[in-house]
Amino acid sequence: MARILYGIHGTGHGHAMRGLTIARRLGRHEFLFVADDDAPRVLEPEFRVQRLPNLGTVFRNYMVDLRATVGRAIPLLWHRKRYISQVLRLIEDFKPDVCMTDLEYFVPRAAEQAGLPCLTLDHQHIITCCRHDLPPNLWWDAFLQGLTPRWLFRPTEENLLVSFYAPPVLPKYRARVAPPILRETVLALRPRDEGHVLVYQSNSTHRRLIEFLQTATRRTCYVFGYGREEGREGNVVFMKKSEEGFLRLLEGCAYVIQGGSHTLMSEALHLGKPILTLPLKAMVEQRFNALYVERLGYGMQADMLGLTPGLLQDFESRLPGFAANIGQGRFCGNEEVFGLVDHFVRHGRLPERGTPQVVG
């Protein structure tokens, strides 16, 4: 048995669900998570969590609130030595064999000072560690916003990137790309097409989307993520937050309309569901995800402020082609990732490419 100190980014549930899935599968090891914001609610029912502030993104009116985001980051970075010292004391008490980070700032820096191996396991570093053929309208944003995963959440010595798309890794990074990690409840689903649409906005919302759904399709649209959680407006049904209810509707939907979340994209694609993605312009990772959804023929991307009924009609006319393309992909990398993480825990580094891995 090994001890693992695992830093988790707290904004949203995707990072925490990934860590929870890994910790459950590698249950013979002892995990201690470092997290804050939304993550402890996911992790604390099953694992120990040390709460520590972390850099995060603030959203408002379907936009990144830059002032609030920077305002939150400045005091944390100003006092970063204090927080790193807290993690170092945690390392002294817990005595981990290795550390892991899913877009968490303080754990990898403390691990470096303590001389411990640290593995980056996330999706965001697909931007940093890989080569992309980008359209010109994404060049500047990719450079500017890419500074965050490149410098603020810089890659560690070992990097495991989970993604439904696999661009080539840049030679200067020691990194591997594997298909996404899916939670057990998603793997248990049996997809079918009952005709309805699942709509999810995880970070922020815009009334324009509701008006678009009412005019662009006759299908029933079940909407999660809005402040309103009950009632109906025409074909739009507002839903309360419920994992069971959400997964049931995901299992039976014809397609998904969502922001740019990689977690939901991966789950939808695993179930064969085409995606209409509406990425936030200020989040370059979402724009990368949307670009690859469209480029690989898994769906379409659109701008929230440019939605027209014709766009959705075009999307619905292409559903069979999207489904066929999705059927050729590989969207579940659980066993591969578990094996790679287990190798890292035992050896302090990822295996060389081509080495088969199984969880011991």
Helices and strands as residue ranges (DSSP letters): E 3-8, H 14-25, E 30-35, H 39-43, E 48-51, E 59-60, E 63-64, H 66-78, H 80-94, E 98-102, H 106-114, E 118-122, H 126-129, H 136-145, H 147-147, I 148-152, E 158-162, E 175-178, H 184-187, E 197-200, H 207-216, E 221-224, E 232-233, E 236-238, H 243-252, E 255-258, H 262-270, E 275-277, H 284-295, E 299-301, G 304-306, H 309-317, H 319-326, H 334-347
